[in-house]
Amino acid sequence: MEFDGEVLWDCGLVSMMTLPGGWRLRASEDGGFAQWTAHHFGPADDPSLGISIYLPGIVATVADGLLYLTAVTPGLRRFDEEDLRDLAPVLSDMGDDNRFELHRIRGEYWNFLNVLFVEGVWRASGTRNAKLFVDQRGDGRLIQEIGAYAPASDRAGYELGLEALSGISWREQSCRI
């Protein structure tokens, strides 16, 4: 299945996004009992480049939800090392300084929705990654992750992924699960 243009993709809060020409759905994964789902998009001939959408099946604690809600408020604060440690349950592996070299983290208003934007490079693979952490329920406890990735040396490929993320249309708030 190949998409060149607008894609109606009902995946968590993503209602629609535009994929670069030649990109397609490469794989979908289902976590079974854990109830998570992941979808991976990209060019058929280059698996090192793409977009992933991850829907968690596990609800975070109330405390972690409150940390997330504080973090996504645009311009509210700068993050220090203690903040990053506190956000580790939300950031998952991106919160591990031994695995991920963090370049940028901030709360942003992204196409009419507050998100946590995280960008950096995976130390082991050299893969550049930008990820949006999006609240699915309004309480910060069920966070969808939408990310673009490419080898650090492939600036053009990375920009294609960021462009697709910048065009995301979200589901109406009343449709949140």
C-alpha positions as CSV (number, residue, x, y, z in Angstrom):
1,M,0.0,0.0,0.0
2,E,1.6,3.3,-1.1
3,F,0.3,6.8,-0.2
4,D,1.3,9.9,-2.1
5,G,-0.7,12.8,-0.6
6,E,-3.2,13.0,2.2
7,V,-3.7,9.9,4.2
8,L,-6.8,9.4,6.3
9,W,-5.3,7.5,9.2
10,D,-7.4,7.0,12.2
11,C,-4.6,6.1,14.6
12,G,-5.2,7.4,18.1
13,L,-5.3,11.2,17.9
14,V,-3.9,11.3,14.3
15,S,-6.8,11.9,11.9
16,M,-4.8,12.7,8.8
17,M,-1.2,13.3,7.7
18,T,0.6,13.7,4.4
19,L,3.4,11.2,3.7
20,P,6.2,12.0,1.3
21,G,5.9,10.5,-2.2
22,G,6.7,6.8,-2.3
23,W,6.3,6.3,1.5
24,R,3.9,3.6,2.6
25,L,2.8,1.6,5.6
26,R,5.7,-0.8,6.1
27,A,4.5,-2.7,9.2
28,S,2.0,-2.8,12.0
29,E,2.6,-4.4,15.4
30,D,0.2,-5.5,18.1
31,G,1.4,-5.9,21.6
32,G,-1.3,-8.5,22.4
33,F,-2.0,-8.7,26.1
34,A,-0.1,-5.4,26.7
35,Q,-2.6,-3.8,24.2
36,W,-0.1,-1.5,22.5
37,T,-0.1,-0.9,18.8
38,A,2.6,0.5,16.5
39,H,2.6,1.5,12.8
40,H,5.7,2.2,10.8
41,F,5.8,4.2,7.6
42,G,8.6,5.0,5.1
43,P,10.1,4.3,1.7
44,A,10.1,0.7,0.7
45,D,13.8,0.8,-0.3
46,D,15.2,2.5,2.9
47,P,14.2,1.1,6.3
48,S,16.5,3.5,8.1
49,L,14.1,6.4,7.3
50,G,10.5,6.7,8.4
51,I,7.7,7.7,10.8
52,S,6.4,5.5,13.6
53,I,3.2,5.9,15.5
54,Y,3.0,4.2,18.9
55,L,-0.2,3.8,20.9
56,P,0.5,2.5,24.5
57,G,-1.8,0.1,26.2
58,I,-0.5,0.9,29.7
59,V,-1.9,3.9,31.6
60,A,0.7,6.0,33.5
61,T,0.4,6.9,37.2
62,V,-1.5,10.0,38.2
63,A,1.9,11.6,39.2
64,D,3.4,10.9,35.8
65,G,0.3,12.3,34.1
66,L,0.6,15.5,36.1
67,L,4.3,15.8,35.1
68,Y,3.4,15.4,31.5
69,L,0.6,18.0,31.7
70,T,3.0,20.5,33.2
71,A,5.7,19.7,30.6
72,V,3.5,20.2,27.5
73,T,2.4,23.8,28.3
74,P,4.2,25.8,25.6
75,G,6.9,28.2,26.9
76,L,6.1,27.4,30.5
77,R,9.6,26.3,31.5
78,R,13.0,25.2,30.5
79,F,13.9,21.6,31.4
80,D,16.8,20.9,33.7
81,E,18.4,17.5,34.5
82,E,16.0,16.8,37.4
83,D,13.0,17.5,35.2
84,L,14.3,15.0,32.6
85,R,14.7,12.4,35.3
86,D,11.2,13.0,36.5
87,L,9.9,12.7,32.9
88,A,11.7,9.4,32.3
89,P,8.5,7.4,32.6
90,V,6.9,9.5,29.9
91,L,10.0,9.7,27.7
92,S,10.8,6.0,27.9
93,D,14.2,5.3,26.3
94,M,14.6,8.9,25.2
95,G,15.0,9.8,28.8
96,D,18.1,7.6,29.2
97,D,21.2,9.7,28.7
98,N,23.3,6.6,28.1
99,R,21.1,5.6,25.1
100,F,19.8,9.0,23.7
101,E,21.6,12.3,23.2
102,L,19.0,14.8,23.9
103,H,19.2,18.0,21.7
104,R,15.8,19.6,22.4
105,I,12.8,19.2,24.6
106,R,9.9,21.6,24.9
107,G,6.2,21.9,25.3
108,E,4.7,23.1,22.0
109,Y,1.3,24.0,20.5
110,W,1.4,21.7,17.4
111,N,-1.5,22.2,15.0
112,F,-3.9,23.2,17.8
113,L,-2.8,20.6,20.3
114,N,-0.3,20.8,23.2
115,V,2.5,18.3,22.8
116,L,5.9,17.5,24.2
117,F,8.4,17.7,21.4
118,V,11.7,15.8,21.9
119,E,14.6,15.7,19.5
120,G,18.0,14.1,19.5
121,V,20.2,11.2,18.4
122,W,20.3,7.5,19.4
123,R,23.9,6.9,20.6
124,A,24.2,3.3,19.4
125,S,22.9,3.7,15.9
126,G,23.4,7.4,15.1
127,T,19.8,7.7,14.2
128,R,18.3,11.1,14.5
129,N,14.8,11.1,16.0
130,A,12.1,13.7,16.6
131,K,9.1,12.6,18.6
132,L,5.8,14.1,19.6
133,F,4.3,12.9,22.9
134,V,0.5,13.5,22.8
135,D,-2.1,13.1,25.5
136,Q,-4.9,10.8,24.4
137,R,-7.3,11.2,27.3
138,G,-6.7,14.7,28.6
139,D,-5.2,13.6,31.9
140,G,-1.6,13.0,30.8
141,R,-1.8,9.3,31.6
142,L,-2.1,7.7,28.1
143,I,0.5,9.2,25.9
144,Q,0.7,8.5,22.1
145,E,4.1,8.8,20.5
146,I,4.6,9.9,16.9
147,G,8.1,10.1,15.6
148,A,10.2,10.8,12.5
149,Y,13.7,9.2,12.2
150,A,16.6,9.0,9.8
151,P,20.4,8.5,9.9
152,A,22.0,11.6,11.3
153,S,23.9,12.0,8.0
154,D,20.6,12.1,6.0
155,R,19.4,15.6,6.7
156,A,17.0,15.6,3.6
157,G,15.3,12.4,4.7
158,Y,14.9,13.7,8.3
159,E,13.3,16.9,7.0
160,L,10.8,14.8,5.0
161,G,9.7,13.1,8.2
162,L,9.5,16.4,10.1
163,E,7.4,17.8,7.2
164,A,5.0,14.9,7.5
165,L,4.7,15.5,11.3
166,S,4.1,19.2,10.8
167,G,1.1,18.5,8.7
168,I,-0.7,16.2,11.1
169,S,-4.4,16.9,11.6
170,W,-5.7,15.7,15.0
171,R,-9.0,14.0,15.8
172,E,-11.6,16.3,17.5
173,Q,-11.1,16.5,21.2
174,S,-14.6,15.1,21.8
175,C,-13.4,11.9,20.0
176,R,-10.5,11.2,22.5
177,I,-10.5,7.7,23.9
